[in-house]
Amino acid sequence: MLDLLGELDRTAAELAEVFDSVDPSAAVPSCPGWTVADLALHIGSGQRWSASVLLSGREQQRPEVLLTTISWSDWYAGTTAALLAAIRAVDPAEPCWNFAPVDQRAAFWPRRRLHETTIHLVDAHQAAGRTTDGISPVVAADGVDEVFEVFMPRVLARGFAPAVTRRMGVLAVDTGDAWTLTPGEGAPGVERGRADGDIVLSGRAEDLLLALWKRIPPAQLTIEGDQQVAADFFAQRVTS
């Protein structure tokens, strides 16, 4: 079973170390227009906001633009400590608001913040001109599942064109996790445990996750079947 809290603690600590070692004015290639300081502000503010949602159980305003007189790494570590404390203070089954069309329970937030931190850790390493030590395959596979369960319905509800227009399989070759996505009138249907369709995307769980978040090109995956269907899928927004 995935230890969400432990993985969040570990991943956030690594991100704080990166913030301590990179020029805050360095550009973040995967987030055009952002510097490392912008990235730290974004994710640290997100930690504070998520903690406030967890502790109240209700939707909260995001913090205004914040100022810090300490290092970005220390400030970010402090926001993470606040989030981890909030997670430990609230039972996962407790009713709690979230922004997605899924069960409104506190368990949503540790998972969401882990995957947010994981993706932005990749961004921070890219800003430093290096690669990460790799995303845990179990974490990455759960991140792929979150994209299908949480973000595809969310982007559709926000008015973006559906990305899944044909039956599509997705296979993580290192973990064995598999999904079949089917188009429908609303959000795509998700069947876990098998990967078949007009196209099948396969690769390591990490590569699938990063391709879905547009951090690596889909050409790094193996694509079997109708290549145009794959091109159309990746041309659409699947996360937001």
Phi and psi restraints in degrees (value plus and minus 20) as a CYANA .aco file:
   2 LEU   PHI     -90.7   -50.7
   2 LEU   PSI     104.7   144.7
   3 ASP   PHI    -105.5   -65.5
   3 ASP   PSI      67.2   107.2
   4 LEU   PHI     -80.3   -40.3
   4 LEU   PSI     -65.5   -25.5
   5 LEU   PHI     -86.8   -46.8
   5 LEU   PSI     -64.6   -24.6
   6 GLY   PHI     -83.8   -43.8
   6 GLY   PSI     -61.8   -21.8
   7 GLU   PHI     -87.6   -47.6
   7 GLU   PSI     -57.9   -17.9
   8 LEU   PHI     -83.6   -43.6
   8 LEU   PSI     -64.8   -24.8
   9 ASP   PHI     -79.1   -39.1
   9 ASP   PSI     -66.8   -26.8
  10 ARG   PHI     -85.9   -45.9
  10 ARG   PSI     -66.4   -26.4
  11 THR   PHI     -86.8   -46.8
  11 THR   PSI     -60.7   -20.7
  12 ALA   PHI     -86.1   -46.1
  12 ALA   PSI     -56.6   -16.6
  13 ALA   PHI     -83.9   -43.9
  13 ALA   PSI     -59.5   -19.5
  14 GLU   PHI     -85.7   -45.7
  14 GLU   PSI     -60.2   -20.2
  15 LEU   PHI     -84.4   -44.4
  15 LEU   PSI     -60.4   -20.4
  16 ALA   PHI     -80.0   -40.0
  16 ALA   PSI     -58.7   -18.7
  17 GLU   PHI     -83.7   -43.7
  17 GLU   PSI     -59.4   -19.4
  18 VAL   PHI     -85.1   -45.1
  18 VAL   PSI     -64.1   -24.1
  19 PHE   PHI     -78.9   -38.9
  19 PHE   PSI     -50.3   -10.3
  20 ASP   PHI     -96.4   -56.4
  20 ASP   PSI     -37.4     2.6
  21 SER   PHI    -132.2   -92.2
  21 SER   PSI     -25.7    14.3
  22 VAL   PHI    -133.4   -93.4
  22 VAL   PSI     124.1   164.1
  23 ASP   PHI     -80.2   -40.2
  23 ASP   PSI     102.7   142.7
  24 PRO   PHI     -79.8   -39.8
  24 PRO   PSI     -41.4    -1.4
  25 SER   PHI    -109.1   -69.1
  25 SER   PSI     -21.2    18.8
  26 ALA   PHI     -84.8   -44.8
  26 ALA   PSI     122.7   162.7
  27 ALA   PHI     -94.3   -54.3
  27 ALA   PSI     128.5   168.5
  28 VAL   PHI    -123.8   -83.8
  28 VAL   PSI      84.2   124.2
  29 PRO   PHI     -76.2   -36.2
  29 PRO   PSI     -57.1   -17.1
  30 SER   PHI    -103.3   -63.3
  30 SER   PSI     -25.6    14.4
  31 CYS   PHI    -148.0  -108.0
  31 CYS   PSI      58.9    98.9
  32 PRO   PHI     -72.0   -32.0
  32 PRO   PSI     112.1   152.1
  33 GLY   PHI      71.0   111.0
  33 GLY   PSI     -28.9    11.1
  34 TRP   PHI    -117.3   -77.3
  34 TRP   PSI     125.8   165.8
  35 THR   PHI    -121.6   -81.6
  35 THR   PSI     153.7   193.7
  36 VAL   PHI     -81.8   -41.8
  36 VAL   PSI     -55.8   -15.8
  37 ALA   PHI     -82.6   -42.6
  37 ALA   PSI     -59.8   -19.8
  38 ASP   PHI     -82.0   -42.0
  38 ASP   PSI     -61.6   -21.6
  39 LEU   PHI     -83.4   -43.4
  39 LEU   PSI     -65.1   -25.1
  40 ALA   PHI     -82.2   -42.2
  40 ALA   PSI     -61.4   -21.4
  41 LEU   PHI     -84.2   -44.2
  41 LEU   PSI     -62.1   -22.1
  42 HIS   PHI     -81.6   -41.6
  42 HIS   PSI     -71.2   -31.2
  43 ILE   PHI     -98.2   -58.2
  43 ILE   PSI     -53.2   -13.2
  44 GLY   PHI     -86.5   -46.5
  44 GLY   PSI     -61.2   -21.2
  45 SER   PHI     -83.1   -43.1
  45 SER   PSI     -56.7   -16.7
  46 GLY   PHI     -84.6   -44.6
  46 GLY   PSI     -55.8   -15.8
  47 GLN   PHI     -83.3   -43.3
  47 GLN   PSI     -66.1   -26.1
  48 ARG   PHI     -81.9   -41.9
  48 ARG   PSI     -64.4   -24.4
  49 TRP   PHI     -83.5   -43.5
  49 TRP   PSI     -65.1   -25.1
  50 SER   PHI     -83.0   -43.0
  50 SER   PSI     -59.7   -19.7
  51 ALA   PHI     -81.4   -41.4
  51 ALA   PSI     -61.3   -21.3
  52 SER   PHI     -86.8   -46.8
  52 SER   PSI     -56.2   -16.2
  53 VAL   PHI     -85.2   -45.2
  53 VAL   PSI     -66.6   -26.6
  54 LEU   PHI     -79.6   -39.6
  54 LEU   PSI     -65.4   -25.4
  55 LEU   PHI     -91.4   -51.4
  55 LEU   PSI     -48.9    -8.9
  56 SER   PHI    -114.9   -74.9
  56 SER   PSI     -46.4    -6.4
  57 GLY   PHI      58.6    98.6
  57 GLY   PSI     -16.5    23.5
  58 ARG   PHI    -147.2  -107.2
  58 ARG   PSI     141.8   181.8
  59 GLU   PHI     -82.2   -42.2
  59 GLU   PSI     118.4   158.4
  60 GLN   PHI    -147.9  -107.9
  60 GLN   PSI     134.4   174.4
  61 GLN   PHI     -88.8   -48.8
  61 GLN   PSI     121.8   161.8
  62 ARG   PHI     -90.3   -50.3
  62 ARG   PSI     128.4   168.4
  63 PRO   PHI     -79.1   -39.1
  63 PRO   PSI     127.6   167.6
  64 GLU   PHI     -84.7   -44.7
  64 GLU   PSI     153.2   193.2
  65 VAL   PHI     -75.8   -35.8
  65 VAL   PSI     108.4   148.4
  66 LEU   PHI    -127.5   -87.5
  66 LEU   PSI     134.7   174.7
  67 LEU   PHI    -139.0   -99.0
  67 LEU   PSI     127.1   167.1
  68 THR   PHI    -158.0  -118.0
  68 THR   PSI     119.1   159.1
  69 THR   PHI    -122.9   -82.9
  69 THR   PSI     -19.9    20.1
  70 ILE   PHI    -125.9   -85.9
  70 ILE   PSI     156.2   196.2
  71 SER   PHI     -84.9   -44.9
  71 SER   PSI     133.6   173.6
  72 TRP   PHI     -80.6   -40.6
  72 TRP   PSI     -57.0   -17.0
  73 SER   PHI     -85.9   -45.9
  73 SER   PSI     -62.5   -22.5
  74 ASP   PHI     -87.4   -47.4
  74 ASP   PSI     -61.9   -21.9
  75 TRP   PHI     -83.5   -43.5
  75 TRP   PSI     -65.8   -25.8
  76 TYR   PHI     -83.3   -43.3
  76 TYR   PSI     -61.2   -21.2
  77 ALA   PHI     -80.4   -40.4
  77 ALA   PSI     -57.5   -17.5
  78 GLY   PHI     -86.5   -46.5
  78 GLY   PSI     -61.1   -21.1
  79 THR   PHI     -85.8   -45.8
  79 THR   PSI     -55.4   -15.4
  80 THR   PHI     -88.4   -48.4
  80 THR   PSI     -60.4   -20.4
  81 ALA   PHI     -79.4   -39.4
  81 ALA   PSI     -59.5   -19.5
  82 ALA   PHI     -84.6   -44.6
  82 ALA   PSI     -61.8   -21.8
  83 LEU   PHI     -85.0   -45.0
  83 LEU   PSI     -65.8   -25.8
  84 LEU   PHI     -81.4   -41.4
  84 LEU   PSI     -58.6   -18.6
  85 ALA   PHI     -84.3   -44.3
  85 ALA   PSI     -60.8   -20.8
  86 ALA   PHI     -84.7   -44.7
  86 ALA   PSI     -60.7   -20.7
  87 ILE   PHI     -80.7   -40.7
  87 ILE   PSI     -63.3   -23.3
  88 ARG   PHI     -89.3   -49.3
  88 ARG   PSI     -42.9    -2.9
  89 ALA   PHI    -106.1   -66.1
  89 ALA   PSI     -30.7     9.3
  90 VAL   PHI    -144.1  -104.1
  90 VAL   PSI     107.8   147.8
  91 ASP   PHI     -83.9   -43.9
  91 ASP   PSI     115.7   155.7
  92 PRO   PHI     -76.1   -36.1
  92 PRO   PSI     -48.1    -8.1
  93 ALA   PHI    -104.9   -64.9
  93 ALA   PSI     -24.3    15.7
  94 GLU   PHI     -87.5   -47.5
  94 GLU   PSI     118.1   158.1
  95 PRO   PHI     -77.1   -37.1
  95 PRO   PSI     114.8   154.8
  96 CYS   PHI    -179.9  -139.9
  96 CYS   PSI     115.9   155.9
  97 TRP   PHI     -83.5   -43.5
  97 TRP   PSI     125.3   165.3
  98 ASN   PHI    -165.0  -125.0
  98 ASN   PSI     150.6   190.6
  99 PHE   PHI    -109.3   -69.3
  99 PHE   PSI     -17.4    22.6
 100 ALA   PHI    -131.9   -91.9
 100 ALA   PSI     140.5   180.5
 101 PRO   PHI    -100.9   -60.9
 101 PRO   PSI      35.6    75.6
 102 VAL   PHI    -151.5  -111.5
 102 VAL   PSI     157.7   197.7
 103 ASP   PHI     -74.2   -34.2
 103 ASP   PSI     110.9   150.9
 104 GLN   PHI    -106.6   -66.6
 104 GLN   PSI      58.9    98.9
 105 ARG   PHI    -151.0  -111.0
 105 ARG   PSI     137.8   177.8
 106 ALA   PHI     -82.7   -42.7
 106 ALA   PSI     -45.6    -5.6
 107 ALA   PHI     -79.6   -39.6
 107 ALA   PSI     -39.5     0.5
 108 PHE   PHI     -79.8   -39.8
 108 PHE   PSI     -59.1   -19.1
 109 TRP   PHI     -95.2   -55.2
 109 TRP   PSI     -61.6   -21.6
 110 PRO   PHI     -78.7   -38.7
 110 PRO   PSI     -61.2   -21.2
 111 ARG   PHI     -84.2   -44.2
 111 ARG   PSI     -67.4   -27.4
 112 ARG   PHI     -82.0   -42.0
 112 ARG   PSI     -64.4   -24.4
 113 ARG   PHI     -91.6   -51.6
 113 ARG   PSI     -50.4   -10.4
 114 LEU   PHI     -82.6   -42.6
 114 LEU   PSI     -67.8   -27.8
 115 HIS   PHI     -93.0   -53.0
 115 HIS   PSI     -52.3   -12.3
 116 GLU   PHI     -81.5   -41.5
 116 GLU   PSI     -65.4   -25.4
 117 THR   PHI     -85.3   -45.3
 117 THR   PSI     -60.5   -20.5
 118 THR   PHI     -81.0   -41.0
 118 THR   PSI     -67.2   -27.2
 119 ILE   PHI     -85.7   -45.7
 119 ILE   PSI     -61.9   -21.9
 120 HIS   PHI     -95.3   -55.3
 120 HIS   PSI     -41.1    -1.1
 121 LEU   PHI     -84.8   -44.8
 121 LEU   PSI     -61.4   -21.4
 122 VAL   PHI     -79.9   -39.9
 122 VAL   PSI     -64.4   -24.4
 123 ASP   PHI     -79.2   -39.2
 123 ASP   PSI     -64.0   -24.0
 124 ALA   PHI     -86.0   -46.0
 124 ALA   PSI     -61.0   -21.0
 125 HIS   PHI     -83.9   -43.9
 125 HIS   PSI     -60.2   -20.2
 126 GLN   PHI     -82.8   -42.8
 126 GLN   PSI     -57.2   -17.2
 127 ALA   PHI     -83.9   -43.9
 127 ALA   PSI     -50.3   -10.3
 128 ALA   PHI    -104.4   -64.4
 128 ALA   PSI     -21.9    18.1
 129 GLY   PHI      57.5    97.5
 129 GLY   PSI       8.0    48.0
 130 ARG   PHI    -160.8  -120.8
 130 ARG   PSI     151.5   191.5
 131 THR   PHI    -122.3   -82.3
 131 THR   PSI     144.1   184.1
 132 THR   PHI     -96.8   -56.8
 132 THR   PSI     151.6   191.6
 133 ASP   PHI     -97.1   -57.1
 133 ASP   PSI     -19.8    20.2
 134 GLY   PHI      88.1   128.1
 134 GLY   PSI     124.4   164.4
 135 ILE   PHI    -110.5   -70.5
 135 ILE   PSI     116.0   156.0
 136 SER   PHI     -71.9   -31.9
 136 SER   PSI     110.1   150.1
 137 PRO   PHI     -76.1   -36.1
 137 PRO   PSI     -56.7   -16.7
 138 VAL   PHI     -87.1   -47.1
 138 VAL   PSI     -62.7   -22.7
 139 VAL   PHI     -82.6   -42.6
 139 VAL   PSI     -66.5   -26.5
 140 ALA   PHI     -82.6   -42.6
 140 ALA   PSI     -62.2   -22.2
 141 ALA   PHI     -82.8   -42.8
 141 ALA   PSI     -59.8   -19.8
 142 ASP   PHI     -87.3   -47.3
 142 ASP   PSI     -53.2   -13.2
 143 GLY   PHI     -84.9   -44.9
 143 GLY   PSI     -58.6   -18.6
 144 VAL   PHI     -81.8   -41.8
 144 VAL   PSI     -64.6   -24.6
 145 ASP   PHI     -81.2   -41.2
 145 ASP   PSI     -58.6   -18.6
 146 GLU   PHI     -83.7   -43.7
 146 GLU   PSI     -59.4   -19.4
 147 VAL   PHI     -77.1   -37.1
 147 VAL   PSI     -66.3   -26.3
 148 PHE   PHI     -91.6   -51.6
 148 PHE   PSI     -57.7   -17.7
 149 GLU   PHI    -101.7   -61.7
 149 GLU   PSI     -58.0   -18.0
 150 VAL   PHI    -125.4   -85.4
 150 VAL   PSI     -70.1   -30.1
 151 PHE   PHI    -104.8   -64.8
 151 PHE   PSI     -56.6   -16.6
 152 MET   PHI     -81.7   -41.7
 152 MET   PSI     -65.9   -25.9
 153 PRO   PHI     -82.5   -42.5
 153 PRO   PSI     -54.3   -14.3
 154 ARG   PHI     -87.2   -47.2
 154 ARG   PSI     -66.6   -26.6
 155 VAL   PHI     -87.6   -47.6
 155 VAL   PSI     -53.0   -13.0
 156 LEU   PHI     -86.2   -46.2
 156 LEU   PSI     -62.1   -22.1
 157 ALA   PHI     -85.4   -45.4
 157 ALA   PSI     -44.1    -4.1
 158 ARG   PHI    -108.7   -68.7
 158 ARG   PSI     -13.8    26.2
 159 GLY   PHI      78.6   118.6
 159 GLY   PSI     -13.8    26.2
 160 PHE   PHI    -104.2   -64.2
 160 PHE   PSI     131.3   171.3
 161 ALA   PHI     -82.8   -42.8
 161 ALA   PSI     124.7   164.7
 162 PRO   PHI     -83.8   -43.8
 162 PRO   PSI     115.0   155.0
 163 ALA   PHI    -101.4   -61.4
 163 ALA   PSI     -49.9    -9.9
 164 VAL   PHI    -116.4   -76.4
 164 VAL   PSI      85.9   125.9
 165 THR   PHI    -134.0   -94.0
 165 THR   PSI     -28.7    11.3
 166 ARG   PHI    -158.4  -118.4
 166 ARG   PSI     138.8   178.8
 167 ARG   PHI     -81.8   -41.8
 167 ARG   PSI     112.0   152.0
 168 MET   PHI    -160.4  -120.4
 168 MET   PSI     114.7   154.7
 169 GLY   PHI    -123.7   -83.7
 169 GLY   PSI     128.4   168.4
 170 VAL   PHI    -155.2  -115.2
 170 VAL   PSI     108.7   148.7
 171 LEU   PHI    -151.9  -111.9
 171 LEU   PSI     105.0   145.0
 172 ALA   PHI    -110.9   -70.9
 172 ALA   PSI      89.1   129.1
 173 VAL   PHI     -92.2   -52.2
 173 VAL   PSI     -42.4    -2.4
 174 ASP   PHI    -108.5   -68.5
 174 ASP   PSI     -44.2    -4.2
 175 THR   PHI    -129.3   -89.3
 175 THR   PSI     -38.5     1.5
 176 GLY   PHI      62.7   102.7
 176 GLY   PSI     -21.0    19.0
 177 ASP   PHI     -85.6   -45.6
 177 ASP   PSI     121.5   161.5
 178 ALA   PHI    -164.9  -124.9
 178 ALA   PSI     128.0   168.0
 179 TRP   PHI    -159.4  -119.4
 179 TRP   PSI     125.8   165.8
 180 THR   PHI    -141.7  -101.7
 180 THR   PSI     103.6   143.6
 181 LEU   PHI    -124.7   -84.7
 181 LEU   PSI     113.9   153.9
 182 THR   PHI    -146.7  -106.7
 182 THR   PSI     116.3   156.3
 183 PRO   PHI     -90.7   -50.7
 183 PRO   PSI     134.5   174.5
 184 GLY   PHI    -175.0  -135.0
 184 GLY   PSI    -192.1  -152.1
 185 GLU   PHI     -89.2   -49.2
 185 GLU   PSI     -50.2   -10.2
 186 GLY   PHI    -133.6   -93.6
 186 GLY   PSI    -153.7  -113.7
 187 ALA   PHI     -85.9   -45.9
 187 ALA   PSI     131.2   171.2
 188 PRO   PHI     -82.8   -42.8
 188 PRO   PSI     126.1   166.1
 189 GLY   PHI     -93.9   -53.9
 189 GLY   PSI     126.0   166.0
 190 VAL   PHI    -145.3  -105.3
 190 VAL   PSI      97.5   137.5
 191 GLU   PHI    -131.7   -91.7
 191 GLU   PSI     101.3   141.3
 192 ARG   PHI    -113.5   -73.5
 192 ARG   PSI     127.9   167.9
 193 GLY   PHI      83.5   123.5
 193 GLY   PSI     -26.3    13.7
 194 ARG   PHI    -168.6  -128.6
 194 ARG   PSI     135.2   175.2
 195 ALA   PHI    -156.2  -116.2
 195 ALA   PSI      78.1   118.1
 196 ASP   PHI    -168.4  -128.4
 196 ASP   PSI     142.7   182.7
 197 GLY   PHI     137.2   177.2
 197 GLY   PSI    -186.6  -146.6
 198 ASP   PHI     -87.8   -47.8
 198 ASP   PSI     -46.8    -6.8
 199 ILE   PHI    -156.6  -116.6
 199 ILE   PSI     136.0   176.0
 200 VAL   PHI    -151.1  -111.1
 200 VAL   PSI     102.8   142.8
 201 LEU   PHI    -116.6   -76.6
 201 LEU   PSI     110.4   150.4
 202 SER   PHI    -159.2  -119.2
 202 SER   PSI     134.3   174.3
 203 GLY   PHI     146.3   186.3
 203 GLY   PSI     159.1   199.1
 204 ARG   PHI     -80.5   -40.5
 204 ARG   PSI     131.0   171.0
 205 ALA   PHI     -76.4   -36.4
 205 ALA   PSI     -59.7   -19.7
 206 GLU   PHI     -80.0   -40.0
 206 GLU   PSI     -64.3   -24.3
 207 ASP   PHI     -88.7   -48.7
 207 ASP   PSI     -57.9   -17.9
 208 LEU   PHI     -80.6   -40.6
 208 LEU   PSI     -66.4   -26.4
 209 LEU   PHI     -81.3   -41.3
 209 LEU   PSI     -67.4   -27.4
 210 LEU   PHI     -88.8   -48.8
 210 LEU   PSI     -52.3   -12.3
 211 ALA   PHI     -89.1   -49.1
 211 ALA   PSI     -59.9   -19.9
 212 LEU   PHI     -84.4   -44.4
 212 LEU   PSI     -55.1   -15.1
 213 TRP   PHI    -108.4   -68.4
 213 TRP   PSI     -12.6    27.4
 214 LYS   PHI      40.3    80.3
 214 LYS   PSI      17.4    57.4
 215 ARG   PHI    -117.0   -77.0
 215 ARG   PSI     -38.4     1.6
 216 ILE   PHI    -156.1  -116.1
 216 ILE   PSI     136.3   176.3
 217 PRO   PHI     -92.4   -52.4
 217 PRO   PSI     126.3   166.3
 218 PRO   PHI     -82.6   -42.6
 218 PRO   PSI     -35.6     4.4
 219 ALA   PHI     -82.5   -42.5
 219 ALA   PSI     -37.4     2.6
 220 GLN   PHI     -99.0   -59.0
 220 GLN   PSI     -24.6    15.4
 221 LEU   PHI    -118.7   -78.7
 221 LEU   PSI     143.6   183.6
 222 THR   PHI    -110.9   -70.9
 222 THR   PSI     106.0   146.0
 223 ILE   PHI    -140.3  -100.3
 223 ILE   PSI      94.6   134.6
 224 GLU   PHI    -128.0   -88.0
 224 GLU   PSI     114.8   154.8
 225 GLY   PHI      86.4   126.4
 225 GLY   PSI    -172.9  -132.9
 226 ASP   PHI     -87.9   -47.9
 226 ASP   PSI      87.7   127.7
 227 GLN   PHI     -85.8   -45.8
 227 GLN   PSI     -50.0   -10.0
 228 GLN   PHI     -88.4   -48.4
 228 GLN   PSI     -56.3   -16.3
 229 VAL   PHI     -80.9   -40.9
 229 VAL   PSI     -62.8   -22.8
 230 ALA   PHI     -84.2   -44.2
 230 ALA   PSI     -63.2   -23.2
 231 ALA   PHI     -81.8   -41.8
 231 ALA   PSI     -62.2   -22.2
 232 ASP   PHI     -84.7   -44.7
 232 ASP   PSI     -59.4   -19.4
 233 PHE   PHI     -81.2   -41.2
 233 PHE   PSI     -69.6   -29.6
 234 PHE   PHI     -95.1   -55.1
 234 PHE   PSI     -36.2     3.8
 235 ALA   PHI     -95.1   -55.1
 235 ALA   PSI     -42.6    -2.6
 236 GLN   PHI    -109.7   -69.7
 236 GLN   PSI     143.1   183.1
 237 ARG   PHI    -101.3   -61.3
 237 ARG   PSI     109.2   149.2
 238 VAL   PHI    -138.7   -98.7
 238 VAL   PSI     -28.0    12.0
 239 THR   PHI    -154.5  -114.5
 239 THR   PSI     140.0   180.0
